[in-house]
Amino acid sequence: MIDTIFALSSGAPPAAIAVIRVSGPQAGSALTALAGRKIPSRKPVLAKLRAADGQLLDEALVLWFPGPATATGEDLAELHCHGGRAVIAAVEGALEDMMGLRRAEPGEFTRRSFANGRIDLAEAEGLADLLSAETELQRSAAIAMAGGGFSAQVEEWRSAVLRFSAEVEAALDFSDEDDVSSMRTDFAEDLGELGRELSDWLSRPRAERLGEGYRVVLAGPPNAGKSTLFNALLDSNAAITSPTAGTTRDVIERSVAMGGAPFTLVDTAGLRAATDDSVEAEGIARAEAQLIRADLVLWLGEQGEGPQGAWEVQAQCDNPALVDKTHPRAIISAKTGEGMHALKSALIDRAKMSLPKPGEAALNARQHALVDAAQQAVSGAAALSDPLLIAEELRNARVAFDRLIGRATTEDMLDTLFGRFCIGK
């Protein structure tokens, strides 16, 4: 028998309102037991909630949603209680005392939604990303995935492959008949068009970029102003600044949102040719490793000495003793704020070019691998002439599409996905 589960689905107490969800075959009887009467479906009702011994627990707004037309696909009840810790504990205790009810595990409500066909796997992954979104770009990309846009696209691809498969089967079944003697002449061309569409999706920026952020590394010799600029970009004192050379000995990373875009800013040790200090030498080695990982390097050293593609930044422009760069990408003073707004705006523009566009679904690693598998199968089929081999490649493409939206999947993968959710979701 399916368990009936319950959990606090709103924020951590104390709060003005606490929402406790109950899902499963005994959700209705549990609600009736607490409220002392039947609750009409899909209408908010004010009710006094009482324990089994008649003790008043709270006066709450309650809702009753009979399945399967619910978020979980099961009978579902919601208790909108006062948000104090004692109230929540008392109501949850009364639910736990009921036979057949238990506390939900992390992500169990959403997993039931998936198992009961209310959402597919891609939508569940989008919902997980939405819960962890910290920037506007992350939110809009997660909404696009959770809203079913990508799932609808996958269904279109799958339907197209099914039509191609039907043509191949017809050619195989009736190859000895006069009315169907061969594949149509533009069959391979149409398959190739589907393959190119899949390739376009593969070329889009990946979802991981939204999670990691656009990686900007500050580099240059000691005392070039890297840490001061790092702090100014973060609006904090994350890095120690000092006129003493070699103050920064290790890599310092911080995540920050600017203009709705996620960034990872990296402050590094000063780069110089040689040092007798083994700790500083290790810091320099780590700084050089960061240059390879960077999406963009802000170079604060001598002009032309930075890595290829780096932005030349003339820092400390308020210091008349420093030699001006010929064509710097930015002229700034992190101390006075001069040029900082322009630099931040330029960084935001560059990051948004490399990250998924607002409202555009972005593929995660699992989805990217499956779309790639489907693309290779479709493109492989387009290059073949034997109907049997074409049929097998199209079957491989269908399998990839089924795995994308969860028609075929593994328990281990589901455990990993739904383990990302909080209890109560």
Backbone torsions as a table, in degrees:
resi	resn	phi	psi	omega
1	MET	NA	142.1	179.7
2	ILE	-73.1	131.7	177.7
3	ASP	-69.6	153.1	168.6
4	THR	-98.9	127.8	-173.6
5	ILE	-114.7	156.3	175.8
6	PHE	-144.8	156.2	177.9
7	ALA	-170.4	156.9	170.3
8	LEU	-73.1	121.8	-176.3
9	SER	-106.2	-5.5	177.0
10	SER	-97.1	-172.8	-175.7
11	GLY	-68.1	169.9	-178.5
12	ALA	-63.6	138.0	177.9
13	PRO	-73.9	161.1	1.0
14	PRO	-80.1	151.5	178.9
15	ALA	-153.7	168.6	179.7
16	ALA	-64.4	-44.4	-177.7
17	ILE	-130.2	141.1	173.7
18	ALA	-121.6	127.2	-179.8
19	VAL	-103.4	118.0	177.2
20	ILE	-108.8	124.4	-178.5
21	ARG	-103.4	143.9	176.3
22	VAL	-130.2	125.5	-176.8
23	SER	-134.6	133.9	178.8
24	GLY	138.7	178.5	-174.1
25	PRO	-63.5	-22.5	-178.9
26	GLN	-103.7	14.3	-179.6
27	ALA	-62.6	-40.8	-179.2
28	GLY	-65.8	-45.4	-179.9
29	SER	-67.3	-34.0	177.3
30	ALA	-65.3	-42.8	179.1
31	LEU	-64.4	-42.0	178.9
32	THR	-62.8	-40.0	-179.6
33	ALA	-64.7	-41.4	-179.9
34	LEU	-70.9	-43.4	-175.0
35	ALA	-83.0	-19.0	-180.0
36	GLY	78.5	10.4	179.4
37	ARG	-164.3	163.9	176.1
38	LYS	-70.5	140.0	179.2
39	ILE	-107.4	128.2	178.2
40	PRO	-63.8	148.6	-175.5
41	SER	-74.5	141.3	171.1
42	ARG	58.9	32.3	175.0
43	LYS	-135.9	128.7	177.6
44	PRO	-68.1	133.1	-177.5
45	VAL	-132.5	135.4	175.0
46	LEU	-83.9	127.0	-175.9
47	ALA	-142.5	148.3	173.2
48	LYS	-87.9	122.9	-179.0
49	LEU	-93.8	128.7	-177.3
50	ARG	-127.5	147.2	174.9
51	ALA	-73.9	175.0	-178.1
52	ALA	-60.7	-29.5	-179.6
53	ASP	-87.6	6.4	178.6
54	GLY	91.0	-4.5	-179.6
55	GLN	-64.8	132.1	177.5
56	LEU	-72.1	123.6	-179.4
57	LEU	-95.1	-44.1	-177.3
58	ASP	-174.2	162.2	169.1
59	GLU	-107.5	119.8	-169.0
60	ALA	-137.1	160.0	171.3
61	LEU	-87.2	123.7	-176.0
62	VAL	-120.8	150.1	178.6
63	LEU	-134.5	142.6	-179.2
64	TRP	-123.8	121.9	-179.0
65	PHE	-121.8	100.3	176.5
66	PRO	-68.9	139.5	179.4
67	GLY	-75.4	170.7	6.1
68	PRO	-92.0	-0.3	-176.7
69	ALA	-83.1	62.0	178.7
70	THR	-134.3	175.0	-178.7
71	ALA	-60.9	-34.3	-178.2
72	THR	-98.6	-8.8	-174.8
73	GLY	80.5	7.4	-179.9
74	GLU	-123.6	172.7	168.7
75	ASP	-58.3	136.6	-172.2
76	LEU	-141.0	134.2	175.0
77	ALA	-124.9	146.7	175.5
78	GLU	-127.7	135.2	177.5
79	LEU	-115.4	112.4	179.5
80	HIS	-97.1	89.8	-173.5
81	CYS	-94.9	172.5	167.0
82	HIS	-66.9	146.6	-167.8
83	GLY	-92.8	22.2	175.9
84	GLY	-76.2	151.1	-177.9
85	ARG	-59.5	-41.6	-177.1
86	ALA	-66.5	-38.9	178.7
87	VAL	-63.2	-47.8	-179.3
88	ILE	-60.8	-44.9	-179.4
89	ALA	-62.5	-39.6	-178.6
90	ALA	-67.3	-44.2	-179.2
91	VAL	-67.6	-44.0	178.5
92	GLU	-64.0	-35.7	177.6
93	GLY	-64.4	-39.7	178.3
94	ALA	-65.4	-38.7	177.8
95	LEU	-66.8	-41.6	-177.5
96	GLU	-65.9	-27.9	179.9
97	ASP	-75.1	-14.0	-178.8
98	MET	-79.1	141.1	-179.5
99	MET	-64.6	130.8	175.0
100	GLY	88.9	-2.8	178.2
101	LEU	-103.7	144.1	176.2
102	ARG	-146.9	162.9	177.7
103	ARG	-70.3	142.3	-179.0
104	ALA	-75.3	151.5	173.1
105	GLU	-89.3	164.1	179.9
106	PRO	-55.0	128.4	176.0
107	GLY	76.1	7.2	-172.4
108	GLU	-71.1	-33.8	177.0
109	PHE	-62.8	-45.3	-179.4
110	THR	-68.7	-36.1	178.5
111	ARG	-63.4	-37.9	176.8
112	ARG	-67.5	-35.6	175.3
113	SER	-59.3	-42.4	178.2
114	PHE	-67.5	-47.4	-177.3
115	ALA	-62.5	-31.2	-178.3
116	ASN	-95.4	10.4	173.3
117	GLY	77.3	15.1	178.3
118	ARG	-78.6	-30.7	174.2
119	ILE	-137.9	158.7	174.3
120	ASP	-101.6	-178.0	-172.7
121	LEU	-66.5	-40.8	179.9
122	ALA	-64.1	-39.0	177.8
123	GLU	-66.3	-38.0	177.6
124	ALA	-63.9	-40.6	178.0
125	GLU	-64.9	-38.8	176.7
126	GLY	-63.7	-38.7	178.1
127	LEU	-65.1	-39.7	177.0
128	ALA	-61.7	-41.6	178.3
129	ASP	-66.7	-35.7	179.8
130	LEU	-64.3	-39.5	-179.8
131	LEU	-65.8	-27.2	-178.3
132	SER	-101.2	2.4	-176.8
133	ALA	-65.1	135.6	179.1
134	GLU	-121.6	-12.9	179.3
135	THR	-126.6	165.7	-178.9
136	GLU	-63.2	-39.4	178.6
137	LEU	-65.2	-40.9	177.4
138	GLN	-62.9	-42.8	-179.6
139	ARG	-63.4	-47.4	-175.8
140	SER	-67.0	-37.2	177.4
141	ALA	-67.5	-40.2	179.2
142	ALA	-66.8	-39.5	177.6
143	ILE	-60.9	-41.6	179.9
144	ALA	-61.7	-39.4	-179.9
145	MET	-75.7	-45.3	-178.2
146	ALA	-67.7	-27.4	-177.9
147	GLY	-76.0	-6.2	175.1
148	GLY	93.6	3.8	179.9
149	GLY	-61.9	-45.9	179.5
150	PHE	-67.9	-37.6	178.6
151	SER	-60.9	-40.9	177.6
152	ALA	-63.4	-37.3	178.1
153	GLN	-65.0	-42.4	178.5
154	VAL	-62.3	-39.9	178.6
155	GLU	-63.3	-36.7	176.5
156	GLU	-63.6	-45.2	178.7
157	TRP	-61.9	-43.9	-178.2
158	ARG	-63.9	-41.4	178.9
159	SER	-63.2	-39.3	178.5
160	ALA	-62.8	-43.9	179.2
161	VAL	-64.7	-37.4	177.3
162	LEU	-62.9	-38.4	177.6
163	ARG	-65.5	-42.7	176.7
164	PHE	-61.5	-42.4	-179.4
165	SER	-62.7	-39.3	179.4
166	ALA	-62.8	-38.7	177.8
167	GLU	-64.1	-41.8	179.9
168	VAL	-65.2	-43.4	179.4
169	GLU	-61.8	-38.4	177.7
170	ALA	-63.1	-42.1	179.2
171	ALA	-63.9	-36.8	179.5
172	LEU	-73.1	-40.3	-175.3
173	ASP	-73.3	-33.0	-173.4
174	PHE	-118.4	24.7	-176.9
175	SER	-64.2	-21.1	-179.9
176	ASP	-97.4	7.9	-179.9
177	GLU	-103.3	157.7	-175.6
178	ASP	-73.2	-30.9	-172.7
179	ASP	-79.1	-23.2	178.1
180	VAL	-130.6	97.8	-174.0
181	SER	-103.5	-23.3	-177.0
182	SER	-163.4	174.9	176.1
183	MET	-71.5	151.6	177.4
184	ARG	-65.4	155.2	-171.5
185	THR	-67.3	-31.4	-177.5
186	ASP	-97.5	15.7	-179.5
187	PHE	-60.3	-50.7	-178.2
188	ALA	-64.4	-35.9	179.8
189	GLU	-64.6	-42.2	178.8
190	ASP	-66.9	-38.7	175.1
191	LEU	-61.9	-41.5	178.9
192	GLY	-62.5	-35.2	178.1
193	GLU	-65.1	-41.0	176.1
194	LEU	-63.9	-40.9	177.7
195	GLY	-60.5	-39.4	179.2
196	ARG	-68.3	-35.6	177.4
197	GLU	-64.1	-41.7	176.7
198	LEU	-64.5	-37.4	178.4
199	SER	-63.6	-36.9	177.7
200	ASP	-60.9	-40.0	178.0
201	TRP	-67.4	-36.4	179.3
202	LEU	-67.1	-26.4	-178.4
203	SER	-82.7	-7.9	179.7
204	ARG	-69.6	153.6	174.4
205	PRO	-58.8	143.5	-174.1
206	ARG	-83.9	157.5	179.6
207	ALA	-64.2	-31.9	-180.0
208	GLU	-59.3	-29.6	178.5
209	ARG	-63.1	-33.9	178.4
210	LEU	-68.9	-36.7	180.0
211	GLY	-73.1	-42.3	-178.2
212	GLU	-78.4	-30.6	-176.4
213	GLY	85.5	160.6	177.2
214	TYR	-72.2	122.7	-169.8
215	ARG	-91.1	111.7	-179.0
216	VAL	-112.8	120.0	-178.3
217	VAL	-106.8	129.0	176.2
218	LEU	-94.1	123.2	-174.5
219	ALA	-139.0	157.1	179.9
220	GLY	155.9	-179.2	-179.7
221	PRO	-72.9	170.4	176.3
222	PRO	-57.3	146.1	176.4
223	ASN	63.0	27.1	178.5
224	ALA	-87.4	-7.4	179.8
225	GLY	99.4	16.4	-177.1
226	LYS	-63.4	-50.3	-176.2
227	SER	-66.4	-36.0	177.5
228	THR	-65.0	-42.3	177.1
229	LEU	-66.4	-40.8	178.3
230	PHE	-56.4	-48.4	179.4
231	ASN	-64.5	-38.0	-179.4
232	ALA	-67.0	-38.7	177.9
233	LEU	-66.9	-33.1	179.6
234	LEU	-86.1	-14.3	-172.0
235	ASP	57.5	40.7	178.8
236	SER	-153.9	175.0	176.4
237	ASN	-106.4	59.3	-177.7
238	ALA	-70.9	-33.6	-178.2
239	ALA	-112.3	142.8	177.4
240	ILE	-75.9	131.1	176.9
241	THR	-113.4	143.0	-177.1
242	SER	-160.9	149.2	174.8
243	PRO	-70.5	-9.1	179.2
244	THR	-78.5	127.2	-179.3
245	ALA	-63.7	142.2	175.6
246	GLY	82.0	19.2	179.5
247	THR	-61.9	-44.4	177.2
248	THR	-81.2	115.2	-176.8
249	ARG	-106.3	-16.5	-175.7
250	ASP	-135.6	171.1	177.3
251	VAL	-77.6	133.3	176.0
252	ILE	-118.9	122.6	179.8
253	GLU	-115.2	139.4	173.6
254	ARG	-141.9	142.0	174.5
255	SER	-93.9	141.1	-179.6
256	VAL	-152.0	149.2	174.8
257	ALA	-105.3	129.6	175.8
258	MET	-130.8	125.0	179.1
259	GLY	59.2	30.6	-179.9
260	GLY	81.5	0.0	-179.3
261	ALA	-106.7	140.6	179.0
262	PRO	-83.8	137.9	178.2
263	PHE	-129.3	150.9	162.7
264	THR	-116.1	113.6	179.3
265	LEU	-96.7	136.8	-175.5
266	VAL	-126.9	119.2	173.3
267	ASP	-96.6	137.6	-174.3
268	THR	-126.2	163.7	175.3
269	ALA	-66.7	151.6	177.8
270	GLY	-63.0	134.4	-179.3
271	LEU	-90.4	127.1	172.1
272	ARG	-150.3	164.4	-168.6
273	ALA	-62.9	-44.2	-174.2
274	ALA	-150.5	151.9	175.6
275	THR	-152.9	146.5	176.9
276	ASP	-88.1	-8.1	-178.3
277	ASP	-86.3	114.3	-176.4
278	SER	-64.3	-34.1	179.2
279	VAL	-67.9	-44.1	178.5
280	GLU	-64.8	-37.8	179.0
281	ALA	-61.3	-39.8	177.5
282	GLU	-65.8	-39.2	177.0
283	GLY	-61.5	-39.4	178.5
284	ILE	-65.6	-41.9	178.6
285	ALA	-61.8	-40.3	178.7
286	ARG	-68.8	-36.4	177.4
287	ALA	-63.0	-43.0	179.5
288	GLU	-64.2	-33.7	177.1
289	ALA	-67.4	-33.7	179.3
290	GLN	-67.9	-29.9	179.5
291	LEU	-61.9	-33.3	-179.4
292	ILE	-71.4	-35.9	-176.6
293	ARG	-81.3	-13.6	-171.0
294	ALA	-68.7	142.8	166.1
295	ASP	-78.3	-32.0	179.5
296	LEU	-152.2	137.4	175.6
297	VAL	-109.5	128.9	169.9
298	LEU	-94.8	111.4	-173.9
299	TRP	-96.4	118.2	-177.5
300	LEU	-105.8	10.2	-179.1
301	GLY	-95.2	-161.6	179.5
302	GLU	-60.4	141.6	-177.7
303	GLN	-57.6	132.8	176.9
304	GLY	86.1	-5.4	-178.4
305	GLU	-94.8	-5.7	179.5
306	GLY	-81.5	172.9	179.1
307	PRO	-66.8	160.1	-179.0
308	GLN	-62.5	135.5	179.4
309	GLY	86.6	-3.8	-179.6
310	ALA	-70.8	151.1	173.3
311	TRP	-85.0	125.7	174.2
312	GLU	-75.5	120.8	179.9
313	VAL	-117.1	122.9	174.3
314	GLN	-92.0	97.4	-178.4
315	ALA	-87.3	169.0	177.6
316	GLN	52.8	45.0	-178.5
317	CYS	-66.8	-10.9	176.4
318	ASP	-83.1	-2.2	-179.7
319	ASN	-98.7	106.5	-175.7
320	PRO	-68.6	-13.2	-178.2
321	ALA	-78.0	-16.6	-176.8
322	LEU	-85.0	145.7	179.2
323	VAL	-81.6	131.7	-179.5
324	ASP	-70.0	145.8	171.7
325	LYS	-80.2	154.3	-175.9
326	THR	-70.0	-53.2	-178.3
327	HIS	-134.6	69.1	-179.5
328	PRO	-70.8	148.0	175.9
329	ARG	-73.6	-27.2	178.6
330	ALA	-149.2	142.0	174.9
331	ILE	-118.6	116.1	-171.2
332	ILE	-138.8	161.8	163.2
333	SER	-133.8	108.4	-179.2
334	ALA	-66.7	-23.5	-179.7
335	LYS	-75.6	-45.0	-177.0
336	THR	-92.3	-17.0	-178.7
337	GLY	92.1	-4.1	-179.0
338	GLU	-61.3	128.4	176.9
339	GLY	78.7	-4.6	-175.7
340	MET	-69.3	-38.9	-179.9
341	HIS	-62.8	-43.5	-179.8
342	ALA	-64.7	-38.8	179.4
343	LEU	-66.2	-44.9	179.4
344	LYS	-61.8	-41.6	179.6
345	SER	-62.3	-41.4	179.4
346	ALA	-66.2	-38.9	177.7
347	LEU	-64.6	-41.8	179.1
348	ILE	-62.8	-43.9	179.1
349	ASP	-62.0	-43.0	-179.2
350	ARG	-65.7	-43.3	-179.0
351	ALA	-62.7	-42.3	-177.3
352	LYS	-68.0	-22.6	174.6
353	MET	-72.2	-28.1	-175.5
354	SER	-97.6	-14.0	-178.6
355	LEU	-101.1	161.8	176.6
356	PRO	-54.5	143.3	180.0
357	LYS	-68.2	150.8	179.9
358	PRO	-55.4	130.6	178.6
359	GLY	79.8	2.7	-179.1
360	GLU	-98.2	128.8	178.3
361	ALA	-64.7	136.4	179.8
362	ALA	-117.7	135.7	-177.2
363	LEU	-80.5	134.7	171.3
364	ASN	-84.8	-178.8	-174.1
365	ALA	-61.2	-43.6	-180.0
366	ARG	-63.0	-47.0	-178.3
367	GLN	-65.9	-40.1	179.8
368	HIS	-61.5	-42.5	-179.2
369	ALA	-64.0	-37.9	-179.4
370	LEU	-74.7	-38.5	174.9
371	VAL	-63.9	-38.4	177.1
372	ASP	-62.9	-42.0	178.3
373	ALA	-63.1	-41.3	178.5
374	ALA	-65.9	-40.5	-179.7
375	GLN	-63.5	-42.5	178.8
376	GLN	-64.5	-38.5	179.4
377	ALA	-66.9	-44.4	-179.4
378	VAL	-65.8	-45.7	179.4
379	SER	-64.7	-37.2	176.9
380	GLY	-63.9	-40.4	178.8
381	ALA	-64.2	-37.6	-179.0
382	ALA	-65.1	-24.6	-177.4
383	ALA	-91.5	-2.6	-176.7
384	LEU	-100.8	160.5	176.9
385	SER	-119.2	-20.6	-180.0
386	ASP	-78.6	117.7	-178.2
387	PRO	-56.8	-34.5	178.6
388	LEU	-63.5	-43.6	179.0
389	LEU	-68.9	-38.7	177.4
390	ILE	-61.1	-44.2	-179.8
391	ALA	-59.9	-39.3	179.9
392	GLU	-67.2	-42.0	178.2
393	GLU	-64.1	-40.2	178.2
394	LEU	-66.5	-34.2	174.9
395	ARG	-63.4	-41.0	177.4
396	ASN	-61.5	-39.2	178.1
397	ALA	-64.3	-42.3	179.1
398	ARG	-63.0	-40.5	178.3
399	VAL	-60.4	-43.4	179.2
400	ALA	-62.1	-43.4	179.2
401	PHE	-65.7	-39.3	177.8
402	ASP	-62.8	-39.5	179.1
403	ARG	-70.4	-29.6	178.8
404	LEU	-59.5	-44.0	-174.7
405	ILE	-104.7	5.0	169.7
406	GLY	96.1	11.6	174.8
407	ARG	-69.0	-27.2	176.3
408	ALA	-136.6	119.9	-177.0
409	THR	-157.7	-177.8	-178.7
410	THR	-121.1	152.6	179.5
411	GLU	-63.7	-37.3	180.0
412	ASP	-60.3	-43.2	179.7
413	MET	-65.6	-40.8	178.6
414	LEU	-65.0	-40.3	177.9
415	ASP	-59.6	-42.1	-179.6
416	THR	-65.9	-44.5	-178.3
417	LEU	-64.2	-55.1	-173.5
418	PHE	-74.3	-15.4	172.5
419	GLY	-68.0	-15.6	177.6
420	ARG	-73.4	-21.9	-175.7
421	PHE	-79.5	157.4	175.5
422	CYS	-81.1	165.5	173.2
423	ILE	-66.7	134.3	-179.6
424	GLY	99.9	-1.3	179.1
425	LYS	-120.4	NA	NA
